[in-house]
Amino acid sequence: MSDHPPLTEEAILEPPDSALQPDSPQPNAGLRRPGSTVFSLEGRAAPGLYLVGWLATVLGFAVLLAVVLAAPGGIGAAVLLLTAVVLLAVGLVSAAGAQGMERRARGATYAGPSPFLVFAASLPVALPVAIVALRLAELAGVDPLSPLASLIGQLILVLGLAALVRLLVVGMGALSWSEMRIRWPGLSAALGHLASGAVYAVPVILVTAIVSGVLVTLLGTQPEPTLPSTREPGGIALNFFAAVVVAPIGEELFFRGFALTAWDRSIGGRGALIRSALFFAFIHVLTVGGATFSEAGAKAIIGFTARVPVALALGWVFLRRRSIFAPIGLHATFNGLLLLIAEMAAG
């Protein structure tokens, strides 16, 4: 016979007296920290960083909105725009850092900032650098709409993303480069991983072509090329370098190496694969435009939907091979073949 009293409903619902004592230990107390939607400094792991993040971001958006609505001209508009960009850069980077520290304090499975927030922070960080670099290039005689100018802008964005991942993710101990499968396995292994991804390029292109063809027929429009049009050999070579080298390396480091790995830890492989694929497709239609709103929307729908198959394939290859070189091989071959087909058709 047990000396304990019988377990009644009252006993289940009523906590023991020891649980009501203020000095008694509270397990998992970190889980009660305020979340990202609770505007409070109390109980936060980095209250100062959190405050700077919110204030600078809100002020940055306010100044940017004022520039758009008031449309001032001259030097005043440039100063206000630069102020908005700087405030947004400081605010979003601070918010990402505060989010990572908060997650680490709560013991989250992925203790780093959201990939959404890191990407958002990269835009105001890279924009001033890109503006200055492109302005200098223009003064040196480079056409702002040329393949070289496009390559410069793409390189700056890729370097900005890599710098923020180093600062906010690797630097804060959320993920290491090795955990993101970003490591050099040796020449023979790297070539093998590149080839293992490249073999899927042709079937993915076929699926993409079918999806694009159906949508173009239904919506009656076609997205514009993402790279500047050129018939000069030098420009074609620069477009190939941007599409086959810069974009695959930079985008795979971020979308698969970082984003997919981070979400794999927090929501599991299947959810991470789908979320990262949709994120990848969405980012590629942010700058889509058109003569009318409906035309721009139709082009965005086509561009987004057509990129989902390759985005899913890139994530699947990364999870299967556990190497960043496999999706780089698929991405580079996919882009290279499409660009080669486009050049042959134009020729």
C-alpha positions as CSV (number, residue, x, y, z in Angstrom):
1,M,0.0,0.0,0.0
2,S,1.2,3.5,-0.8
3,D,1.2,6.3,1.9
4,H,0.3,8.9,-0.8
5,P,-3.3,10.2,-0.9
6,P,-5.4,9.2,-3.9
7,L,-4.9,11.3,-7.0
8,T,-8.1,13.4,-7.4
9,E,-9.2,16.0,-9.9
10,E,-8.6,18.7,-7.3
11,A,-5.1,17.4,-6.7
12,I,-4.4,17.7,-10.5
13,L,-5.8,21.2,-10.8
14,E,-4.4,22.6,-7.6
15,P,-0.6,23.2,-7.6
16,P,1.4,22.2,-4.5
17,D,2.3,25.0,-2.1
18,S,5.9,24.8,-3.0
19,A,5.1,25.9,-6.6
20,L,3.6,29.1,-5.2
21,Q,6.7,30.1,-3.3
22,P,8.4,33.1,-5.0
23,D,11.9,31.7,-4.2
24,S,11.3,28.2,-5.6
25,P,13.1,27.4,-8.9
26,Q,11.1,27.8,-12.0
27,P,12.1,25.4,-14.7
28,N,12.2,26.7,-18.3
29,A,11.8,30.2,-17.0
30,G,13.6,31.4,-20.2
31,L,10.6,30.2,-22.2
32,R,8.5,33.0,-20.6
33,R,10.6,35.7,-22.1
34,P,8.6,38.2,-24.3
35,G,8.4,37.3,-27.9
36,S,9.0,39.4,-31.0
37,T,5.4,40.7,-31.0
38,V,5.5,41.9,-27.4
39,F,6.8,45.5,-27.2
40,S,8.5,45.3,-23.8
41,L,12.1,45.7,-22.6
42,E,11.4,43.8,-19.4
43,G,12.9,40.3,-19.3
44,R,14.8,40.7,-22.7
45,A,18.2,39.3,-23.2
46,A,19.4,42.4,-25.0
47,P,16.9,45.3,-24.2
48,G,19.2,48.0,-25.5
49,L,19.7,46.3,-28.8
50,Y,16.0,45.6,-29.1
51,L,15.1,49.2,-28.4
52,V,17.6,50.6,-31.0
53,G,16.3,48.1,-33.5
54,W,12.7,49.1,-33.2
55,L,13.4,52.9,-32.9
56,A,15.8,53.1,-35.8
57,T,13.7,50.9,-38.1
58,V,10.5,52.8,-37.4
59,L,12.2,56.2,-37.9
60,G,13.9,54.9,-41.1
61,F,10.6,53.8,-42.6
62,A,9.0,57.1,-41.5
63,V,11.7,59.2,-43.3
64,L,11.5,56.9,-46.4
65,L,7.7,57.4,-46.5
66,A,8.2,61.1,-46.2
67,V,10.6,61.1,-49.2
68,V,8.2,59.1,-51.3
69,L,5.1,61.1,-50.5
70,A,6.6,64.6,-50.4
71,A,9.0,63.8,-53.4
72,P,11.4,66.6,-52.6
73,G,14.0,67.4,-55.2
74,G,17.7,68.3,-55.2
75,I,20.2,67.7,-52.4
76,G,17.5,67.6,-49.7
77,A,16.0,64.4,-51.2
78,A,19.4,62.7,-51.4
79,V,20.1,63.6,-47.7
80,L,16.7,62.3,-46.5
81,L,17.1,59.1,-48.5
82,L,20.6,58.5,-47.2
83,T,19.3,59.1,-43.6
84,A,16.4,56.7,-44.1
85,V,18.8,54.0,-45.5
86,V,21.3,54.4,-42.6
87,L,18.5,54.3,-40.0
88,L,17.0,51.1,-41.6
89,A,20.5,49.5,-41.7
90,V,21.2,50.2,-38.1
91,G,17.7,49.2,-37.0
92,L,17.4,46.0,-38.9
93,V,20.9,44.8,-38.0
94,S,20.2,45.6,-34.4
95,A,16.9,43.9,-34.5
96,A,18.5,40.8,-36.0
97,G,21.2,40.8,-33.3
98,A,18.6,41.2,-30.5
99,Q,16.4,38.4,-32.0
100,G,19.4,36.0,-32.0
101,M,20.3,36.8,-28.4
102,E,16.7,36.3,-27.4
103,R,16.5,32.9,-29.0
104,R,19.8,31.9,-27.4
105,A,18.5,32.9,-24.0
106,R,15.4,30.9,-24.5
107,G,17.4,27.8,-25.6
108,A,15.9,27.6,-29.1
109,T,17.0,24.8,-31.3
110,Y,18.2,27.5,-33.8
111,A,19.6,30.4,-31.7
112,G,20.0,33.0,-34.4
113,P,18.1,35.7,-36.3
114,S,15.5,34.8,-38.9
115,P,16.7,34.5,-42.5
116,F,13.9,36.9,-43.4
117,L,15.3,39.5,-41.1
118,V,18.9,39.0,-42.2
119,F,17.9,39.4,-45.9
120,A,15.9,42.5,-45.1
121,A,18.9,44.0,-43.2
122,S,21.2,43.3,-46.2
123,L,19.2,45.6,-48.5
124,P,19.9,48.9,-46.7
125,V,23.4,47.7,-45.9
126,A,24.3,47.0,-49.5
127,L,22.3,49.8,-51.1
128,P,24.6,52.8,-50.2
129,V,27.7,50.8,-51.2
130,A,26.1,49.8,-54.5
131,I,25.0,53.4,-55.2
132,V,28.6,54.7,-54.6
133,A,30.2,51.9,-56.6
134,L,27.9,52.3,-59.6
135,R,28.2,56.1,-59.5
136,L,32.0,55.8,-59.6
137,A,31.7,53.2,-62.4
138,E,29.4,55.6,-64.4
139,L,32.0,58.4,-64.0
140,A,34.6,56.0,-65.4
141,G,32.4,55.5,-68.5
142,V,30.4,52.3,-67.5
143,D,26.8,52.3,-68.8
144,P,24.5,51.9,-65.7
145,L,22.3,49.4,-67.7
146,S,25.3,47.4,-68.9
147,P,26.2,43.8,-67.9
148,L,29.2,45.2,-66.0
149,A,27.0,47.5,-63.9
150,S,24.6,44.6,-63.2
151,L,27.5,42.4,-62.1
152,I,28.9,45.1,-59.8
153,G,25.5,45.4,-58.1
154,Q,25.1,41.7,-57.8
155,L,28.5,41.2,-56.3
156,I,27.9,43.9,-53.6
157,L,24.6,42.3,-52.6
158,V,26.2,38.9,-52.3
159,L,29.1,40.2,-50.3
160,G,26.6,42.1,-48.0
161,L,24.6,38.9,-47.4
162,A,27.8,36.9,-46.6
163,A,29.0,39.7,-44.3
164,L,25.7,39.7,-42.3
165,V,25.7,35.9,-42.0
166,R,29.2,36.1,-40.7
167,L,28.3,38.8,-38.2
168,L,24.9,37.8,-37.0
169,V,24.9,34.0,-37.4
170,V,28.5,32.7,-37.3
171,G,29.8,35.5,-35.1
172,M,27.0,35.0,-32.5
173,G,27.5,31.2,-32.4
174,A,24.1,30.3,-33.9
175,L,25.6,28.2,-36.8
176,S,29.1,27.5,-37.9
177,W,30.2,27.5,-41.5
178,S,30.7,23.7,-41.2
179,E,27.2,23.3,-39.9
180,M,25.9,25.1,-42.9
181,R,27.9,22.7,-45.1
182,I,30.0,25.5,-46.3
183,R,33.5,23.9,-46.2
184,W,36.1,22.8,-48.7
185,P,36.0,18.9,-48.9
186,G,39.0,18.7,-51.3
187,L,39.1,19.1,-55.0
188,S,37.9,15.6,-56.0
189,A,35.0,15.6,-53.6
190,A,34.0,19.2,-54.5
191,L,33.9,18.2,-58.2
192,G,31.9,15.1,-57.4
193,H,29.3,17.1,-55.4
194,L,29.1,19.7,-58.2
195,A,28.5,17.0,-60.8
196,S,25.9,15.3,-58.5
197,G,23.8,18.4,-58.6
198,A,24.4,19.3,-62.2
199,V,22.8,16.0,-63.4
200,Y,19.4,17.3,-62.3
201,A,19.6,20.5,-64.3
202,V,18.0,19.2,-67.5
203,P,14.9,17.6,-65.9
204,V,14.4,20.7,-63.8
205,I,14.6,22.9,-66.9
206,L,12.0,20.7,-68.6
207,V,9.6,21.1,-65.6
208,T,10.3,24.8,-65.5
209,A,9.6,25.2,-69.2
210,I,6.3,23.4,-68.9
211,V,5.2,25.5,-65.9
212,S,6.3,28.8,-67.6
213,G,4.7,27.9,-70.9
214,V,1.3,27.2,-69.3
215,L,1.3,30.4,-67.2
216,V,2.5,32.5,-70.1
217,T,-0.4,31.1,-72.3
218,L,-3.0,31.7,-69.5
219,L,-1.8,35.2,-68.4
220,G,-0.8,36.5,-71.8
221,T,2.5,38.1,-70.8
222,Q,6.1,37.1,-70.2
223,P,8.6,38.2,-67.6
224,E,11.5,40.3,-68.7
225,P,15.1,38.8,-68.7
226,T,16.8,39.2,-65.3
227,L,20.2,40.1,-67.0
228,P,20.9,43.1,-69.3
229,S,20.4,42.3,-73.0
230,T,23.6,42.5,-75.0
231,R,25.1,41.2,-78.3
232,E,28.7,42.1,-77.5
233,P,31.0,39.2,-76.7
234,G,32.3,40.9,-73.5
235,G,28.8,41.6,-72.3
236,I,27.7,38.0,-72.9
237,A,30.8,36.8,-71.0
238,L,29.9,39.0,-68.1
239,N,26.3,37.8,-68.1
240,F,27.6,34.2,-68.0
241,F,29.9,34.9,-65.2
242,A,27.1,36.6,-63.2
243,A,24.7,33.7,-63.9
244,V,27.0,30.7,-63.6
245,V,29.4,31.9,-60.9
246,V,28.3,34.8,-58.8
247,A,24.5,34.0,-58.4
248,P,24.9,30.3,-57.7
249,I,27.6,30.7,-55.1
250,G,26.1,33.7,-53.3
251,E,22.5,32.5,-53.4
252,E,23.3,29.0,-52.3
253,L,25.4,30.2,-49.4
254,F,22.4,32.2,-48.2
255,F,19.3,30.3,-49.2
256,R,20.5,26.8,-48.7
257,G,23.6,27.0,-46.5
258,F,22.1,29.5,-44.1
259,A,18.3,29.7,-44.4
260,L,17.5,26.1,-45.1
261,T,19.9,24.9,-42.3
262,A,18.4,27.4,-39.8
263,W,14.8,26.3,-40.6
264,D,15.8,22.7,-40.6
265,R,16.7,23.0,-37.0
266,S,13.6,24.9,-36.0
267,I,10.8,23.4,-38.1
268,G,12.3,20.2,-39.6
269,G,13.5,19.3,-43.1
270,R,10.2,19.2,-45.0
271,G,9.0,22.5,-43.7
272,A,12.4,24.1,-44.1
273,L,12.6,22.8,-47.7
274,I,9.2,24.4,-48.6
275,R,9.8,27.6,-46.8
276,S,13.2,28.2,-48.2
277,A,11.9,27.5,-51.7
278,L,9.1,29.9,-51.5
279,F,11.4,32.5,-50.0
280,F,13.9,32.0,-52.8
281,A,11.1,32.4,-55.5
282,F,9.6,35.5,-53.8
283,I,13.0,37.3,-53.6
284,H,13.5,36.9,-57.3
285,V,10.3,38.8,-58.2
286,L,10.7,41.8,-55.8
287,T,11.8,44.1,-58.6
288,V,9.3,42.8,-61.3
289,G,7.5,45.7,-63.0
290,G,5.1,46.3,-65.8
291,A,3.2,49.0,-67.8
292,T,0.2,48.4,-65.5
293,F,-0.4,46.9,-62.1
294,S,-2.1,43.8,-63.5
295,E,0.7,43.3,-66.0
296,A,3.3,43.5,-63.2
297,G,1.2,41.1,-61.1
298,A,1.0,38.6,-63.9
299,K,4.7,38.7,-64.5
300,A,5.4,38.3,-60.8
301,I,3.1,35.2,-60.7
302,I,4.9,33.7,-63.6
303,G,8.3,34.4,-62.3
304,F,7.5,33.2,-58.8
305,T,5.8,30.0,-59.9
306,A,8.4,29.1,-62.5
307,R,11.2,29.3,-59.8
308,V,9.5,27.1,-57.3
309,P,10.5,23.8,-59.0
310,V,14.2,24.7,-59.2
311,A,14.1,26.1,-55.7
312,L,12.7,22.8,-54.4
313,A,15.3,20.8,-56.3
314,L,18.1,22.9,-55.0
315,G,16.9,22.4,-51.4
316,W,16.4,18.7,-51.9
317,V,19.9,18.2,-53.4
318,F,21.4,20.2,-50.5
319,L,19.6,18.0,-47.8
320,R,20.4,14.8,-49.7
321,R,24.1,15.4,-50.4
322,R,24.9,17.5,-47.3
323,S,27.2,19.7,-49.3
324,I,26.9,23.3,-50.5
325,F,28.7,22.3,-53.7
326,A,25.8,20.0,-54.9
327,P,23.2,22.8,-55.1
328,I,25.8,25.2,-56.6
329,G,26.4,22.6,-59.3
330,L,22.7,22.4,-60.1
331,H,22.2,26.1,-59.9
332,A,25.2,27.0,-62.1
333,T,24.2,24.3,-64.8
334,F,20.6,25.4,-64.7
335,N,21.4,29.1,-65.2
336,G,24.1,28.3,-67.8
337,L,21.9,26.1,-70.0
338,L,19.0,28.6,-69.9
339,L,21.3,31.5,-70.8
340,L,22.9,29.5,-73.6
341,I,19.5,28.6,-75.0
342,A,18.5,32.3,-74.8
343,E,21.6,33.4,-76.6
344,M,21.2,30.8,-79.3
345,A,17.6,31.8,-79.8
346,A,18.6,35.5,-80.0
347,G,21.4,34.7,-82.4
